[in-house]
Amino acid sequence: MLNFDLQNHRPLREIVYEQLKMQILTGKIVPGTRMMEVELADEMGVDKAMISRILQKLEAKGYLVRTEDENDARSKNVRALPPALEIHSQGKGLSEQFFDQVTGDFSAGERELLDRLLGRMLEKGKELAAAPAPEKEVRP
């Protein structure tokens, strides 16, 4: 499902585009995985026409390829391309290099402590993301 930032008012098509692109780049959509446009549209909570335009854009930029479904000519199958995962891997390598530079003078114990604390922060963030949003007070 989509993650919305209510402070950042952007068109829904841009939000969906960025979400799909990030799923491809982070490997959540594994290269070669077959998906159907209609299933993606349902999963993202948008209509098939919007998802089709978004997928065309991602295809033009080399993130994925679309092919006609053998069983249904009205449907298209979508596959993420390996180069997208390579881009993600390169970025991950750079971030690891940066982390090593920033923590280069930390002792092994300090690195372990940092790793544990970041892990706890990540888990807390996941809990907060899964929790229902607090209700906002509506003023007349």
Z-matrix of the N, CA and C atoms (Angstrom, degrees):
N
C 1 1.446
C 2 1.528 1 109.17
N 3 1.269 2 116.62 1 163.07
C 4 1.464 3 122.52 2 -175.50
C 5 1.517 4 112.50 3 -79.27
N 6 1.331 5 114.65 4 149.25
C 7 1.460 6 121.81 5 171.98
C 8 1.513 7 107.57 6 -104.91
N 9 1.323 8 117.45 7 121.46
C 10 1.462 9 121.43 8 -178.38
C 11 1.508 10 110.78 9 -105.92
N 12 1.308 11 116.12 10 138.62
C 13 1.455 12 123.40 11 172.85
C 14 1.526 13 105.70 12 -109.88
N 15 1.316 14 116.33 13 101.63
C 16 1.459 15 120.10 14 -173.73
C 17 1.524 16 112.50 15 -69.30
N 18 1.343 17 117.41 16 -18.34
C 19 1.453 18 119.97 17 178.10
C 20 1.535 19 111.57 18 -78.01
N 21 1.311 20 115.71 19 -22.35
C 22 1.460 21 121.50 20 -175.99
C 23 1.533 22 107.30 21 -109.13
N 24 1.315 23 116.82 22 94.59
C 25 1.465 24 121.44 23 -175.50
C 26 1.512 25 109.88 24 -80.30
N 27 1.322 26 115.58 25 101.41
C 28 1.459 27 121.70 26 178.01
C 29 1.512 28 108.30 27 -124.71
N 30 1.317 29 117.41 28 155.29
C 31 1.459 30 119.50 29 176.99
C 32 1.532 31 110.83 30 -60.82
N 33 1.320 32 115.38 31 145.98
C 34 1.460 33 121.54 32 -178.89
C 35 1.527 34 111.07 33 -55.83
N 36 1.334 35 117.60 34 -38.99
C 37 1.469 36 119.74 35 -178.08
C 38 1.528 37 111.14 36 -61.68
N 39 1.339 38 118.17 37 -34.74
C 40 1.466 39 121.17 38 178.28
C 41 1.521 40 110.82 39 -69.62
N 42 1.318 41 116.15 40 -40.03
C 43 1.467 42 120.93 41 179.53
C 44 1.520 43 109.61 42 -63.80
N 45 1.336 44 117.14 43 -46.61
C 46 1.470 45 121.42 44 -179.34
C 47 1.527 46 109.64 45 -64.18
N 48 1.333 47 117.28 46 -42.33
C 49 1.463 48 121.65 47 178.90
C 50 1.533 49 109.86 48 -57.36
N 51 1.336 50 116.62 49 -49.85
C 52 1.464 51 120.61 50 -178.43
C 53 1.526 52 111.64 51 -64.12
N 54 1.330 53 116.85 52 -39.48
C 55 1.468 54 120.64 53 179.11
C 56 1.527 55 110.85 54 -62.34
N 57 1.334 56 116.72 55 -47.32
C 58 1.467 57 119.94 56 179.66
C 59 1.523 58 111.54 57 -64.79
N 60 1.324 59 116.67 58 -42.19
C 61 1.460 60 120.77 59 179.47
C 62 1.529 61 109.85 60 -60.40
N 63 1.320 62 117.05 61 -44.57
C 64 1.466 63 120.42 62 -179.99
C 65 1.525 64 111.52 63 -66.19
N 66 1.331 65 117.74 64 -36.20
C 67 1.464 66 120.20 65 177.37
C 68 1.522 67 110.60 66 -63.43
N 69 1.324 68 116.48 67 -36.35
C 70 1.467 69 120.70 68 177.78
C 71 1.531 70 109.76 69 -70.71
N 72 1.333 71 116.57 70 -48.54
C 73 1.463 72 120.76 71 -176.18
C 74 1.525 73 113.28 72 -66.14
N 75 1.314 74 117.08 73 -32.39
C 76 1.460 75 119.98 74 -179.00
C 77 1.517 76 112.58 75 -88.17
N 78 1.330 77 116.80 76 -2.26
C 79 1.458 78 120.29 77 178.33
C 80 1.514 79 114.20 78 83.95
N 81 1.343 80 118.07 79 4.52
C 82 1.466 81 119.85 80 175.85
C 83 1.528 82 110.10 81 -65.10
N 84 1.334 83 115.41 82 -33.23
C 85 1.458 84 120.46 83 168.42
C 86 1.522 85 104.28 84 -103.48
N 87 1.310 86 116.57 85 103.45
C 88 1.456 87 123.10 86 -174.02
C 89 1.525 88 109.95 87 -73.08
N 90 1.345 89 117.45 88 135.62
C 91 1.462 90 119.64 89 177.11
C 92 1.521 91 111.14 90 -52.46
N 93 1.312 92 115.32 91 134.55
C 94 1.461 93 121.45 92 -179.67
C 95 1.522 94 113.55 93 91.82
N 96 1.327 95 117.52 94 -14.56
C 97 1.459 96 120.50 95 178.95
C 98 1.519 97 109.21 96 -65.37
N 99 1.323 98 116.56 97 130.66
C 100 1.457 99 120.88 98 179.96
C 101 1.525 100 109.80 99 -90.78
N 102 1.316 101 115.63 100 129.08
C 103 1.460 102 121.66 101 177.07
C 104 1.518 103 107.50 102 -132.34
N 105 1.297 104 116.17 103 155.56
C 106 1.457 105 120.15 104 175.99
C 107 1.521 106 108.62 105 -105.18
N 108 1.336 107 115.89 106 142.51
C 109 1.467 108 120.60 107 -179.57
C 110 1.521 109 111.52 108 -54.71
N 111 1.317 110 116.14 109 -44.21
C 112 1.472 111 119.47 110 -177.08
C 113 1.532 112 110.51 111 -63.75
N 114 1.338 113 117.19 112 -36.73
C 115 1.470 114 120.01 113 178.01
C 116 1.528 115 110.78 114 -67.91
N 117 1.336 116 116.37 115 -40.76
C 118 1.466 117 120.09 116 176.80
C 119 1.526 118 110.81 117 -61.94
N 120 1.325 119 115.85 118 -42.83
C 121 1.467 120 119.93 119 179.71
C 122 1.525 121 109.98 120 -60.20
N 123 1.330 122 116.85 121 -45.48
C 124 1.468 123 120.70 122 178.62
C 125 1.525 124 111.26 123 -62.45
N 126 1.335 125 116.00 124 -44.34
C 127 1.462 126 120.75 125 -178.76
C 128 1.525 127 111.91 126 -63.11
N 129 1.333 128 116.62 127 -38.87
C 130 1.461 129 121.07 128 -177.77
C 131 1.530 130 112.22 129 -86.30
N 132 1.325 131 117.21 130 -10.24
C 133 1.458 132 120.62 131 177.75
C 134 1.518 133 113.68 132 75.27
N 135 1.338 134 116.61 133 31.66
C 136 1.462 135 121.29 134 178.66
C 137 1.524 136 108.88 135 -128.60
N 138 1.340 137 116.22 136 169.36
C 139 1.467 138 118.35 137 -179.42
C 140 1.526 139 110.56 138 -80.35
N 141 1.330 140 114.90 139 162.06
C 142 1.468 141 121.62 140 -176.24
C 143 1.527 142 111.78 141 -62.89
N 144 1.309 143 118.50 142 -34.77
C 145 1.467 144 120.89 143 -179.71
C 146 1.531 145 110.35 144 -63.36
N 147 1.333 146 116.81 145 -42.69
C 148 1.463 147 119.90 146 179.56
C 149 1.521 148 110.48 147 -65.53
N 150 1.341 149 116.75 148 -45.34
C 151 1.461 150 119.06 149 -177.89
C 152 1.526 151 110.17 150 -65.04
N 153 1.325 152 116.84 151 -33.82
C 154 1.461 153 120.65 152 178.39
C 155 1.528 154 111.12 153 -63.60
N 156 1.336 155 117.27 154 -43.97
C 157 1.471 156 120.87 155 178.44
C 158 1.532 157 111.19 156 -65.11
N 159 1.316 158 116.18 157 -39.63
C 160 1.465 159 120.56 158 179.18
C 161 1.527 160 110.32 159 -65.46
N 162 1.318 161 116.41 160 -43.12
C 163 1.462 162 120.43 161 179.60
C 164 1.524 163 111.51 162 -66.23
N 165 1.331 164 117.20 163 -34.65
C 166 1.466 165 120.30 164 175.50
C 167 1.528 166 109.97 165 -59.84
N 168 1.324 167 115.98 166 -43.38
C 169 1.465 168 121.03 167 -179.70
C 170 1.536 169 110.79 168 -64.98
N 171 1.331 170 116.59 169 -44.06
C 172 1.458 171 120.42 170 178.91
C 173 1.535 172 111.03 171 -65.36
N 174 1.329 173 115.82 172 -35.96
C 175 1.461 174 120.31 173 178.07
C 176 1.533 175 110.04 174 -67.09
N 177 1.320 176 117.43 175 -43.15
C 178 1.462 177 121.59 176 179.81
C 179 1.528 178 111.26 177 -62.23
N 180 1.340 179 117.23 178 -29.73
C 181 1.468 180 121.20 179 -179.41
C 182 1.526 181 112.15 180 -90.38
N 183 1.347 182 117.29 181 0.83
C 184 1.459 183 120.90 182 174.24
C 185 1.513 184 116.52 183 87.21
N 186 1.327 185 117.79 184 14.10
C 187 1.459 186 120.38 185 -179.85
C 188 1.527 187 112.69 186 -82.69
N 189 1.322 188 116.87 187 -26.55
C 190 1.453 189 120.40 188 -176.25
C 191 1.519 190 110.59 189 -154.93
N 192 1.330 191 114.68 190 172.11
C 193 1.458 192 121.04 191 174.65
C 194 1.534 193 107.22 192 -132.90
N 195 1.327 194 114.62 193 142.90
C 196 1.468 195 120.34 194 178.76
C 197 1.526 196 108.34 195 -114.71
N 198 1.329 197 115.99 196 138.76
C 199 1.463 198 121.48 197 176.31
C 200 1.518 199 109.30 198 -132.80
N 201 1.327 200 115.27 199 156.04
C 202 1.466 201 118.47 200 178.20
C 203 1.522 202 109.81 201 -69.05
N 204 1.309 203 114.99 202 141.88
C 205 1.453 204 121.42 203 176.96
C 206 1.526 205 108.62 204 -72.66
N 207 1.332 206 116.29 205 132.80
C 208 1.464 207 120.78 206 -179.37
C 209 1.519 208 112.59 207 -62.69
N 210 1.319 209 116.66 208 -31.80
C 211 1.465 210 121.40 209 -174.84
C 212 1.525 211 114.16 210 -94.28
N 213 1.334 212 117.08 211 -16.31
C 214 1.460 213 120.11 212 -176.34
C 215 1.532 214 109.00 213 -146.64
N 216 1.307 215 117.53 214 105.33
C 217 1.464 216 122.26 215 -176.46
C 218 1.527 217 112.49 216 -63.12
N 219 1.335 218 117.41 217 -21.51
C 220 1.469 219 120.69 218 179.51
C 221 1.515 220 111.90 219 -79.73
N 222 1.318 221 116.01 220 -10.70
C 223 1.458 222 120.87 221 -173.37
C 224 1.526 223 110.56 222 -110.04
N 225 1.327 224 115.63 223 153.11
C 226 1.463 225 121.25 224 176.89
C 227 1.527 226 108.74 225 -123.66
N 228 1.327 227 114.62 226 144.06
C 229 1.459 228 121.11 227 172.42
C 230 1.519 229 107.86 228 -96.65
N 231 1.297 230 116.32 229 146.78
C 232 1.456 231 122.29 230 -176.79
C 233 1.528 232 108.01 231 -122.31
N 234 1.336 233 115.79 232 134.48
C 235 1.467 234 120.59 233 175.71
C 236 1.527 235 108.84 234 -132.37
N 237 1.332 236 115.03 235 129.38
C 238 1.463 237 119.63 236 174.89
C 239 1.527 238 108.11 237 -70.88
N 240 1.312 239 116.75 238 145.49
C 241 1.460 240 121.57 239 -178.22
C 242 1.523 241 111.35 240 -94.92
N 243 1.335 242 117.16 241 144.09
C 244 1.466 243 120.49 242 179.40
C 245 1.525 244 114.58 243 -55.65
N 246 1.344 245 121.40 244 -36.03
C 247 1.473 246 118.41 245 179.87
C 248 1.524 247 113.25 246 -55.96
N 249 1.326 248 117.22 247 -31.08
C 250 1.466 249 119.42 248 179.02
C 251 1.527 250 110.24 249 -63.42
N 252 1.324 251 116.77 250 -39.64
C 253 1.459 252 120.04 251 178.70
C 254 1.525 253 110.68 252 -70.19
N 255 1.343 254 117.16 253 -33.62
C 256 1.457 255 120.53 254 176.91
C 257 1.529 256 110.43 255 -62.62
N 258 1.340 257 116.80 256 -41.00
C 259 1.463 258 121.13 257 177.78
C 260 1.522 259 109.24 258 -60.37
N 261 1.328 260 116.20 259 -43.96
C 262 1.464 261 120.42 260 179.22
C 263 1.530 262 110.53 261 -62.21
N 264 1.335 263 117.00 262 -43.40
C 265 1.463 264 120.79 263 -179.23
C 266 1.521 265 111.02 264 -62.62
N 267 1.333 266 117.53 265 -40.76
C 268 1.462 267 120.95 266 178.38
C 269 1.522 268 110.21 267 -62.80
N 270 1.330 269 116.29 268 -43.95
C 271 1.466 270 120.38 269 178.89
C 272 1.510 271 111.14 270 -63.01
N 273 1.330 272 116.63 271 -39.98
C 274 1.456 273 120.70 272 179.20
C 275 1.525 274 110.05 273 -63.59
N 276 1.339 275 116.57 274 -41.49
C 277 1.461 276 120.55 275 178.16
C 278 1.516 277 111.91 276 -60.92
N 279 1.333 278 116.04 277 -41.70
C 280 1.465 279 120.12 278 178.39
C 281 1.516 280 111.38 279 -64.54
N 282 1.333 281 117.03 280 -40.77
C 283 1.462 282 118.85 281 -179.84
C 284 1.525 283 110.72 282 -67.83
N 285 1.352 284 117.31 283 -34.07
C 286 1.464 285 119.78 284 176.66
C 287 1.530 286 110.54 285 -67.23
N 288 1.333 287 117.00 286 -39.12
C 289 1.467 288 120.40 287 176.89
C 290 1.529 289 110.39 288 -62.42
N 291 1.319 290 116.31 289 -43.15
C 292 1.463 291 120.63 290 179.07
C 293 1.525 292 110.01 291 -62.29
N 294 1.333 293 116.92 292 -44.76
C 295 1.460 294 121.25 293 179.34
C 296 1.525 295 109.92 294 -59.06
N 297 1.334 296 116.50 295 -44.07
C 298 1.464 297 120.29 296 179.44
C 299 1.528 298 111.08 297 -61.83
N 300 1.327 299 117.16 298 -38.90
C 301 1.463 300 120.48 299 179.51
C 302 1.530 301 110.66 300 -67.66
N 303 1.312 302 116.76 301 -43.34
C 304 1.472 303 121.08 302 -177.00
C 305 1.518 304 111.45 303 -68.53
N 306 1.334 305 116.73 304 -35.21
C 307 1.470 306 119.95 305 -176.99
C 308 1.525 307 112.19 306 -104.31
N 309 1.323 308 117.01 307 15.43
C 310 1.467 309 121.74 308 -175.75
C 311 1.517 310 114.63 309 -56.26
N 312 1.331 311 117.80 310 -31.57
C 313 1.465 312 119.38 311 -178.55
C 314 1.532 313 112.24 312 -98.49
N 315 1.329 314 117.80 313 10.34
C 316 1.459 315 120.95 314 176.37
C 317 1.533 316 109.05 315 -79.49
N 318 1.315 317 115.60 316 145.98
C 319 1.467 318 119.40 317 173.99
C 320 1.533 319 108.25 318 -75.67
N 321 1.324 320 116.25 319 168.14
C 322 1.469 321 120.59 320 178.45
C 323 1.528 322 109.83 321 -59.88
N 324 1.320 323 116.56 322 -39.70
C 325 1.466 324 120.70 323 179.09
C 326 1.523 325 112.28 324 -64.12
N 327 1.334 326 115.46 325 -40.78
C 328 1.471 327 119.56 326 178.35
C 329 1.529 328 110.93 327 -65.27
N 330 1.324 329 116.82 328 -39.31
C 331 1.480 330 120.13 329 177.89
C 332 1.526 331 110.77 330 -64.97
N 333 1.337 332 116.74 331 -41.44
C 334 1.469 333 120.50 332 178.15
C 335 1.523 334 110.50 333 -62.88
N 336 1.332 335 116.17 334 -43.64
C 337 1.461 336 120.74 335 179.01
C 338 1.527 337 110.26 336 -62.25
N 339 1.322 338 117.12 337 -45.99
C 340 1.463 339 121.24 338 178.53
C 341 1.525 340 110.27 339 -59.58
N 342 1.317 341 116.81 340 -43.37
C 343 1.467 342 121.17 341 -179.91
C 344 1.528 343 110.51 342 -61.99
N 345 1.328 344 117.33 343 -44.20
C 346 1.474 345 120.64 344 178.47
C 347 1.523 346 111.43 345 -63.53
N 348 1.347 347 116.29 346 -44.72
C 349 1.466 348 119.61 347 -179.10
C 350 1.527 349 111.59 348 -64.75
N 351 1.335 350 116.95 349 -42.74
C 352 1.473 351 119.79 350 177.69
C 353 1.526 352 110.72 351 -63.90
N 354 1.326 353 116.34 352 -37.66
C 355 1.466 354 120.24 353 176.66
C 356 1.520 355 111.48 354 -62.34
N 357 1.327 356 116.77 355 -42.61
C 358 1.468 357 120.30 356 177.50
C 359 1.522 358 111.01 357 -64.19
N 360 1.349 359 115.83 358 -40.85
C 361 1.466 360 119.46 359 178.63
C 362 1.530 361 110.55 360 -62.49
N 363 1.327 362 116.32 361 -41.55
C 364 1.462 363 120.38 362 179.16
C 365 1.524 364 110.71 363 -62.27
N 366 1.329 365 116.93 364 -45.58
C 367 1.463 366 120.51 365 179.20
C 368 1.532 367 111.25 366 -62.20
N 369 1.336 368 116.89 367 -42.23
C 370 1.465 369 120.65 368 178.34
C 371 1.531 370 110.28 369 -63.56
N 372 1.334 371 116.17 370 -41.03
C 373 1.465 372 120.03 371 177.23
C 374 1.516 373 111.74 372 -60.84
N 375 1.338 374 116.69 373 -40.83
C 376 1.471 375 120.42 374 178.01
C 377 1.531 376 110.52 375 -63.94
N 378 1.331 377 115.94 376 -41.42
C 379 1.468 378 119.96 377 178.16
C 380 1.523 379 110.71 378 -61.60
N 381 1.316 380 115.80 379 -45.43
C 382 1.465 381 119.81 380 -179.49
C 383 1.530 382 111.07 381 -64.89
N 384 1.325 383 116.63 382 -38.12
C 385 1.469 384 120.21 383 179.76
C 386 1.522 385 111.16 384 -67.09
N 387 1.341 386 117.05 385 -32.40
C 388 1.456 387 120.91 386 -178.50
C 389 1.530 388 112.40 387 -82.21
N 390 1.327 389 116.62 388 -20.32
C 391 1.468 390 120.79 389 -178.16
C 392 1.523 391 110.06 390 -73.47
N 393 1.335 392 116.28 391 147.88
C 394 1.474 393 118.18 392 176.31
C 395 1.518 394 110.52 393 -63.41
N 396 1.317 395 115.09 394 144.40
C 397 1.462 396 120.61 395 179.76
C 398 1.521 397 109.62 396 -65.72
N 399 1.330 398 116.46 397 140.51
C 400 1.467 399 118.24 398 177.61
C 401 1.523 400 109.37 399 -65.48
N 402 1.304 401 114.62 400 144.11
C 403 1.463 402 118.87 401 -179.81
C 404 1.517 403 109.80 402 -73.14
N 405 1.311 404 114.96 403 134.69
C 406 1.454 405 119.94 404 178.91
C 407 1.521 406 109.15 405 -87.54
N 408 1.319 407 113.66 406 143.40
C 409 1.457 408 119.94 407 177.93
C 410 1.530 409 109.26 408 -72.26
N 411 1.317 410 115.95 409 126.77
C 412 1.463 411 120.44 410 178.90
C 413 1.515 412 107.72 411 -96.94
N 414 1.312 413 115.24 412 122.08
C 415 1.467 414 120.02 413 -179.48
C 416 1.519 415 109.53 414 -99.20
N 417 1.326 416 116.35 415 139.60
C 418 1.480 417 119.04 416 -179.43
C 419 1.502 418 112.72 417 -70.24
